[in-house]
Amino acid sequence: MISKNFWSYIGLLDGAATPEGCGRLVDSLGSAGEVVVRQFADNLVEAVRPFTPRHRSQAVWDVSEPAAAPALPMSDDVFLYARLAVVAAGRPTWQAVLADPDALSGRWRVADAEELLDVVPAAYRRATGLDWDDDLVFDMPLAEDGVRVDADGDGDDYKWDWYMCGHMYDLKAERDEFDAASHPLEAAIDADPAWRSWWEASRMPGLETYPFYTWDAVPKPRLSRGRKLVRVHFGFDAAVLHSTPVHDLPRLAAEHQRVMLGYAQSRLGLPGIPPLPSLNET
């Protein structure tokens, strides 16, 4: 059920998702805290989903279009922005359009309504200091996370529990020997009870790290948090990767894992990280 608070926050838009109105909404939601931002996000999805194929069949124009202009092609994006424009107009308008699909036909602030999609990520960042990492799925039920398999898509059957590492590369930066050296350590971290216990302090089901190897300037690390997953994106110098001898790649993989996991520890205020699992074979 959509809360009354949601419509109170929507009222800050004064009927349209203009940059100014969305700015007011971000300020108010961000100061209210993470729980309120998440409830607003859920309610926004709930407000947009009930629109039907009959709504989609209506002719819609943007308020900026000339009177003689043809209706906007009802693409997926246009239909989404039209629905957001109805929501932004407030609860009475939203209820009237839901009850009578023909009421959608007409002029709306369709282009402005796209601004509403940026409200939740901006408010979440204001409230938590972290990046929003949940998709707002407007046209299908939200699905529970299934078993996450290896992100490289190489056919490996390993099933990840709480930790997964997905390597990303610039053009011609990929190095197969490094992936082969890294994967056993990543799987060992995922299976290690000490590491699992360490991660439980986050109160989040899963952690994914995405090392990115680039020939260009290394980007700053970034951590984002969704409902079920924390994701760390961390840049590394591809030149170092390719200059490291094959026999030393396991050491480099361990160094990079330690750096990324230490970054998650510092950003989330977790206990000190345990020692990395030993992969020495007998």
WOLINHU-V604121 format. One record per residue. N is the residue number from 1. RES is the residue in one small letter. PSI is psi in whole degrees, -180 to 180 (999 if undefined). D_LAST is the distance of its C-alpha to the last C-alpha in Angstrom with 2 decimals. Layout:
n: <N & N>
res: <RES & RES>
psi: <PSI & PSI>
d_last: <D_LAST & D_LAST>
//
This chain:
n: <1 & 2 & 3 & 4 & 5 & 6 & 7 & 8 & 9 & 10 & 11 & 12 & 13 & 14 & 15 & 16 & 17 & 18 & 19 & 20 & 21 & 22 & 23 & 24 & 25 & 26 & 27 & 28 & 29 & 30 & 31 & 32 & 33 & 34 & 35 & 36 & 37 & 38 & 39 & 40 & 41 & 42 & 43 & 44 & 45 & 46 & 47 & 48 & 49 & 50 & 51 & 52 & 53 & 54 & 55 & 56 & 57 & 58 & 59 & 60 & 61 & 62 & 63 & 64 & 65 & 66 & 67 & 68 & 69 & 70 & 71 & 72 & 73 & 74 & 75 & 76 & 77 & 78 & 79 & 80 & 81 & 82 & 83 & 84 & 85 & 86 & 87 & 88 & 89 & 90 & 91 & 92 & 93 & 94 & 95 & 96 & 97 & 98 & 99 & 100 & 101 & 102 & 103 & 104 & 105 & 106 & 107 & 108 & 109 & 110 & 111 & 112 & 113 & 114 & 115 & 116 & 117 & 118 & 119 & 120 & 121 & 122 & 123 & 124 & 125 & 126 & 127 & 128 & 129 & 130 & 131 & 132 & 133 & 134 & 135 & 136 & 137 & 138 & 139 & 140 & 141 & 142 & 143 & 144 & 145 & 146 & 147 & 148 & 149 & 150 & 151 & 152 & 153 & 154 & 155 & 156 & 157 & 158 & 159 & 160 & 161 & 162 & 163 & 164 & 165 & 166 & 167 & 168 & 169 & 170 & 171 & 172 & 173 & 174 & 175 & 176 & 177 & 178 & 179 & 180 & 181 & 182 & 183 & 184 & 185 & 186 & 187 & 188 & 189 & 190 & 191 & 192 & 193 & 194 & 195 & 196 & 197 & 198 & 199 & 200 & 201 & 202 & 203 & 204 & 205 & 206 & 207 & 208 & 209 & 210 & 211 & 212 & 213 & 214 & 215 & 216 & 217 & 218 & 219 & 220 & 221 & 222 & 223 & 224 & 225 & 226 & 227 & 228 & 229 & 230 & 231 & 232 & 233 & 234 & 235 & 236 & 237 & 238 & 239 & 240 & 241 & 242 & 243 & 244 & 245 & 246 & 247 & 248 & 249 & 250 & 251 & 252 & 253 & 254 & 255 & 256 & 257 & 258 & 259 & 260 & 261 & 262 & 263 & 264 & 265 & 266 & 267 & 268 & 269 & 270 & 271 & 272 & 273 & 274 & 275 & 276 & 277 & 278 & 279 & 280 & 281 & 282>
res: <m & i & s & k & n & f & w & s & y & i & g & l & l & d & g & a & a & t & p & e & g & c & g & r & l & v & d & s & l & g & s & a & g & e & v & v & v & r & q & f & a & d & n & l & v & e & a & v & r & p & f & t & p & r & h & r & s & q & a & v & w & d & v & s & e & p & a & a & a & p & a & l & p & m & s & d & d & v & f & l & y & a & r & l & a & v & v & a & a & g & r & p & t & w & q & a & v & l & a & d & p & d & a & l & s & g & r & w & r & v & a & d & a & e & e & l & l & d & v & v & p & a & a & y & r & r & a & t & g & l & d & w & d & d & d & l & v & f & d & m & p & l & a & e & d & g & v & r & v & d & a & d & g & d & g & d & d & y & k & w & d & w & y & m & c & g & h & m & y & d & l & k & a & e & r & d & e & f & d & a & a & s & h & p & l & e & a & a & i & d & a & d & p & a & w & r & s & w & w & e & a & s & r & m & p & g & l & e & t & y & p & f & y & t & w & d & a & v & p & k & p & r & l & s & r & g & r & k & l & v & r & v & h & f & g & f & d & a & a & v & l & h & s & t & p & v & h & d & l & p & r & l & a & a & e & h & q & r & v & m & l & g & y & a & q & s & r & l & g & l & p & g & i & p & p & l & p & s & l & n & e & t>
psi: <136 & 130 & 156 & -34 & -36 & -48 & -28 & -43 & -41 & -32 & -23 & -16 & -14 & 38 & -8 & 144 & 61 & 162 & -38 & -46 & -41 & -33 & -42 & -41 & -42 & -45 & -45 & -45 & -43 & -37 & -19 & -21 & 170 & -45 & -42 & -40 & -44 & -39 & -41 & -43 & -46 & -44 & -35 & -45 & -44 & -32 & -29 & -32 & -33 & -7 & 147 & 172 & -31 & -37 & -43 & -23 & -5 & 157 & 126 & 139 & 155 & 149 & -22 & -11 & 144 & 156 & -34 & 2 & 149 & 160 & 154 & 138 & 127 & 71 & 175 & -43 & -46 & -42 & -40 & -47 & -34 & -43 & -41 & -36 & -38 & -44 & -45 & -27 & -15 & 167 & -45 & -43 & -45 & -46 & -40 & -42 & -38 & -40 & -27 & 95 & -31 & -23 & -13 & -26 & 124 & -161 & 131 & 164 & 69 & -48 & -42 & -31 & -23 & -28 & -29 & -25 & -23 & -7 & -49 & -49 & -40 & -42 & -38 & -42 & -39 & -39 & -34 & -19 & 5 & 163 & 142 & 134 & 35 & 130 & 141 & 104 & 105 & -17 & 14 & 156 & 144 & 128 & 148 & 147 & 130 & -168 & 130 & 125 & 176 & 134 & -10 & -14 & 31 & 11 & 2 & 137 & 2 & 131 & 122 & 145 & -77 & -18 & 134 & 143 & 125 & 114 & 138 & 146 & 145 & 169 & 128 & 20 & -14 & 142 & 109 & -37 & -31 & -42 & -42 & -34 & -29 & -39 & -44 & -38 & -42 & -42 & -35 & -38 & -46 & -34 & -6 & 121 & -34 & -41 & -39 & -43 & -40 & -45 & -27 & -24 & -19 & -20 & 29 & 143 & -37 & 156 & 131 & 134 & 144 & 88 & 135 & 120 & 118 & 148 & -18 & -168 & 132 & 124 & 159 & 147 & 155 & 136 & 133 & 153 & 124 & -157 & -35 & -19 & 145 & 136 & 135 & 125 & 124 & 128 & 144 & 156 & 119 & -28 & -39 & -42 & -45 & -16 & -7 & 128 & 153 & -42 & -17 & 1 & -37 & -38 & -43 & -41 & -43 & -40 & -44 & -38 & -44 & -41 & -46 & -43 & -35 & -34 & -44 & -42 & -45 & -38 & -33 & -2 & 38 & 167 & 166 & 146 & 146 & 170 & 148 & 147 & 146 & 133 & 14 & 127 & 141 & 999>
d_last: <58.90 & 59.69 & 60.47 & 63.72 & 61.75 & 60.50 & 64.06 & 65.01 & 62.36 & 63.49 & 66.98 & 65.88 & 65.94 & 69.70 & 69.47 & 67.36 & 63.85 & 65.12 & 62.95 & 65.07 & 64.77 & 61.03 & 60.76 & 62.60 & 60.36 & 57.16 & 58.57 & 59.55 & 56.37 & 54.14 & 55.99 & 55.75 & 51.95 & 48.93 & 50.03 & 53.39 & 51.94 & 49.71 & 52.69 & 54.80 & 52.20 & 52.11 & 55.91 & 56.29 & 54.27 & 56.31 & 59.54 & 58.75 & 57.38 & 60.57 & 62.38 & 63.12 & 63.75 & 67.43 & 66.69 & 64.87 & 67.95 & 70.14 & 71.43 & 70.06 & 71.08 & 69.92 & 72.61 & 72.57 & 73.53 & 77.18 & 79.27 & 79.55 & 75.84 & 74.05 & 71.65 & 68.04 & 65.87 & 64.02 & 60.46 & 57.54 & 57.70 & 61.47 & 61.35 & 58.76 & 60.79 & 63.98 & 62.49 & 61.24 & 64.75 & 66.19 & 63.86 & 64.72 & 68.38 & 67.98 & 67.97 & 71.54 & 71.03 & 67.62 & 69.15 & 72.10 & 70.02 & 67.68 & 70.75 & 72.49 & 70.37 & 73.51 & 73.51 & 70.52 & 72.73 & 74.00 & 73.02 & 70.01 & 68.10 & 65.40 & 64.08 & 63.97 & 62.08 & 58.85 & 58.78 & 58.05 & 54.56 & 53.65 & 54.91 & 51.92 & 49.28 & 51.61 & 52.48 & 48.86 & 47.99 & 51.03 & 50.06 & 46.34 & 45.64 & 43.09 & 43.38 & 44.40 & 41.84 & 43.50 & 45.51 & 49.02 & 49.29 & 53.03 & 53.34 & 50.80 & 49.42 & 46.51 & 43.40 & 40.60 & 37.20 & 35.22 & 31.49 & 30.40 & 28.30 & 26.75 & 29.55 & 28.78 & 30.25 & 27.83 & 27.61 & 24.23 & 24.43 & 22.45 & 24.87 & 25.02 & 25.82 & 27.23 & 25.73 & 26.04 & 26.06 & 28.40 & 28.50 & 32.02 & 33.21 & 36.43 & 37.84 & 35.61 & 33.08 & 30.41 & 27.22 & 25.01 & 22.00 & 22.26 & 22.46 & 19.34 & 17.48 & 19.24 & 19.05 & 15.44 & 16.23 & 19.62 & 18.42 & 16.01 & 19.07 & 21.19 & 19.08 & 18.50 & 21.13 & 21.73 & 22.67 & 24.69 & 26.52 & 27.21 & 28.75 & 30.89 & 33.03 & 34.32 & 35.83 & 35.04 & 33.09 & 31.17 & 30.19 & 30.04 & 29.43 & 30.85 & 29.96 & 32.69 & 32.34 & 35.81 & 37.63 & 40.48 & 40.92 & 38.02 & 39.44 & 39.30 & 36.72 & 38.15 & 37.33 & 39.13 & 39.23 & 40.48 & 40.91 & 37.40 & 35.33 & 34.87 & 34.28 & 33.38 & 34.41 & 33.15 & 34.05 & 32.05 & 33.23 & 32.41 & 33.13 & 30.19 & 27.93 & 29.16 & 29.16 & 25.48 & 23.44 & 20.93 & 17.98 & 19.31 & 19.86 & 16.87 & 18.45 & 21.83 & 20.80 & 19.57 & 22.84 & 24.94 & 23.43 & 24.06 & 27.58 & 28.51 & 27.31 & 29.02 & 32.15 & 32.18 & 31.77 & 34.70 & 36.95 & 36.55 & 36.57 & 33.27 & 31.34 & 28.98 & 25.82 & 22.57 & 19.56 & 17.72 & 14.57 & 11.29 & 9.47 & 6.57 & 3.74 & 0.00>
//
